[in-house]
């Protein structure tokens, strides 16, 4: 018979296929299953149960003895801590932010005044300027028109759009408030 080389994959596949076909053709002898079942059912089981029960009993006994004999850790005593009582102040009215800001402004002004007084002798401070009260304007006098008349012509042309827009805005404001009729 001709044998193929052992590393030939086709030959190996053919050998596996033929073995599988031969395995299908082989049948167990008659009564084989009945003999196997009778042997399994007639086998004594109690030694395995006894071994399992005795192993479990020994394990429980070892745990119990270990628990009784093993030294238990004792916690260290904790020194007593002083008792601190906290008293809460009575509820007060919430501070007003405006009052706090005014206090801060007054404190800053006072600090500035005291620092300036310490740094500058009174003799070096200028005398307050004496200003004459403004003279009442006559009905015909228009200070804005006089000021614009004194400006050169080139500057006037630059101011005209601003003056016109401002005049319209003021007229619209007066008309909306009802101070000036349409």
Helices and strands as residue ranges (DSSP letters): H 9-25, H 32-42, H 46-69, H 97-119, G 122-124, H 143-149, H 153-177
